[in-house]
């Protein structure tokens, strides 16, 4: 059985897909092995990520996935992913949602003209879907405080604070891959 993983890139700079986040995807693929298919679509206009455009692109990607898929979002891509999921169901059962170095939009986080803050974010997510948050203590792009805010608004989330890791998690996806493997095994065991 092949497990599907959708990896949503970050944005804000030219080359994010091909020169930055591709290293995360390569690390993830190595760690997961051949029984996982990591889908890594290029999102529209990565230099200026707009919520509605990326949301529409994500919905097209969701339509290509099967039940049991795992969603991973990095940086602003993770912010857009989690807000998209909170607004409307992807129409499939997910094994998990994993967010890497994700900026929080709302009180205590970053302002946005594009994304409306959701203080009840955790309640809006697909029921029974595990959520994991990863953030490096040396992230100079998204303040470490953002993971604490996410932990408050998604109280069911498992938080992984990674000491000494930067915004790109030092291109080491070993902890993320281990969690994905556990989530996929748990999903298969539940017979969903």
C-alpha positions in Angstrom: 0.0 0.0 0.0 1.3 3.5 -0.9 0.5 6.3 1.5 -0.1 9.7 0.1 1.5 12.8 1.5 0.7 16.3 0.2 3.4 18.8 1.0 2.4 22.5 0.7 5.3 24.8 0.1 6.0 28.1 1.8 6.2 31.4 0.0 7.2 35.0 0.0 10.4 34.7 -2.0 11.3 33.7 -5.5 12.6 30.1 -5.6 10.9 28.9 -2.5 9.5 25.8 -4.3 12.7 24.9 -6.2 15.5 26.1 -4.0 14.3 25.9 -0.4 11.3 23.7 0.3 12.4 21.1 -2.2 15.1 20.2 0.4 12.5 19.5 3.0 10.6 17.3 0.5 13.8 15.4 -0.5 14.6 14.8 3.2 11.0 13.7 3.9 11.1 11.3 0.9 14.4 9.7 2.0 13.1 9.3 5.6 9.7 7.8 4.5 10.9 5.4 1.8 9.2 3.9 -1.2 5.8 3.1 0.5 5.0 6.8 0.5 4.1 9.1 -2.4 5.0 12.7 -1.6 3.1 15.1 -3.8 4.7 18.5 -4.0 2.8 20.9 -6.3 4.1 24.4 -7.1 1.6 26.9 -5.6 0.5 30.0 -7.6 2.7 33.1 -7.4 4.9 32.0 -4.5 6.4 35.5 -4.1 3.0 36.9 -3.2 0.9 34.1 -1.7 -2.8 35.1 -1.8 -5.2 33.0 0.4 -8.0 32.6 -2.2 -5.7 31.6 -5.0 -3.8 29.1 -2.9 -7.0 27.8 -1.3 -8.4 27.1 -4.8 -5.1 25.3 -5.7 -5.3 23.2 -2.5 -8.9 22.2 -3.2 -7.7 20.8 -6.6 -4.9 18.9 -4.9 -7.4 17.5 -2.2 -9.5 16.1 -5.1 -6.5 14.0 -6.2 -6.0 12.4 -2.8 -7.5 9.3 -1.3 -8.8 8.7 2.2 -5.9 8.3 4.6 -3.8 11.0 3.0 -1.5 13.1 5.2 -1.2 16.9 4.7 2.0 18.8 5.5 2.3 22.5 5.3 5.4 24.7 5.6 5.5 28.4 6.7 2.7 30.5 5.0 1.7 27.4 3.0 0.8 25.7 6.4 -1.1 28.8 7.5 -3.1 28.7 4.3 -3.6 24.9 4.6 -4.9 25.0 8.1 -7.2 27.9 7.5 -8.6 26.2 4.3 -9.3 23.1 6.3 -11.0 25.1 9.0 -13.3 26.8 6.5 -14.4 23.7 4.6 -13.9 20.0 4.7 -11.5 18.5 2.2 -14.2 15.7 1.5 -11.9 12.9 2.7 -10.7 11.2 5.8 -7.2 12.4 6.7 -4.6 10.5 8.7 -3.1 13.7 9.9 -2.3 17.4 9.5 1.3 18.5 10.1 2.4 22.1 10.3 6.0 23.2 10.0 7.2 26.6 11.2 3.8 28.1 10.5 3.0 31.8 11.2 -0.2 32.4 13.2 -2.6 35.0 11.8 -4.5 36.8 14.5 -4.0 38.2 18.0 -0.4 37.8 19.1 0.6 36.7 15.6 0.9 38.3 12.2 -1.7 40.6 10.7 -3.2 39.7 7.4 -5.6 41.4 5.0 -6.0 38.1 3.3 -6.7 35.6 6.1 -9.3 36.2 8.7 -8.2 35.2 12.3 -10.0 32.2 13.8 -9.6 32.0 17.5 -11.6 28.7 17.4 -9.4 27.1 14.8 -9.1 23.8 16.6 -12.9 23.3 16.8 -13.2 23.9 13.0 -10.8 21.3 11.9 -11.9 17.8 10.7 -12.9 15.8 13.7 -10.7 12.9 14.8 -7.8 14.1 12.6 -4.5 14.4 14.5 -2.7 17.7 14.2 1.1 18.1 14.8 3.0 21.4 15.1 6.8 21.7 14.6 8.8 24.8 15.2 12.6 25.3 15.5 13.9 27.4 18.4 16.3 29.2 16.1 13.6 30.2 13.5 14.4 33.8 12.5 11.5 34.0 10.0 8.5 33.0 12.2 8.9 33.8 15.9 8.9 30.7 18.2 6.0 32.3 20.1 3.7 31.4 17.1 3.8 27.7 18.0 2.6 28.5 21.5 -0.3 30.5 20.1 -1.3 27.6 17.8 -1.1 25.2 20.7 -3.7 27.4 22.5 -6.1 27.6 19.6 -5.6 24.0 18.5 -5.5 22.4 22.0 -5.7 18.9 20.6 -2.4 19.4 18.7 0.8 17.6 19.5 3.6 20.2 19.7 7.2 19.4 18.7 9.6 22.2 19.7 12.8 21.5 17.9 15.8 22.9 19.7 18.5 24.5 17.5 16.5 24.2 14.3 15.9 27.1 11.9 12.9 28.0 9.7 13.7 25.2 7.4 14.1 22.8 10.3 17.8 22.5 9.2 16.3 20.5 6.2 15.9 17.5 8.6 12.5 15.9 8.4 13.3 12.9 10.6 10.8 13.8 13.4 8.1 14.7 10.8 8.7 11.4 8.9 8.5 9.3 12.1 5.2 11.0 13.0 3.8 10.4 9.5 4.7 6.7 9.7 2.9 6.4 13.1 -0.1 8.3 11.8 -0.3 6.1 8.6 0.0 2.9 10.7 -2.7 4.1 13.1 -5.0 5.0 10.3 -4.5 1.5 8.7 -5.1 -0.2 12.0 -8.4 1.6 12.5 -9.6 0.2 9.3 -10.8 3.5 7.9 
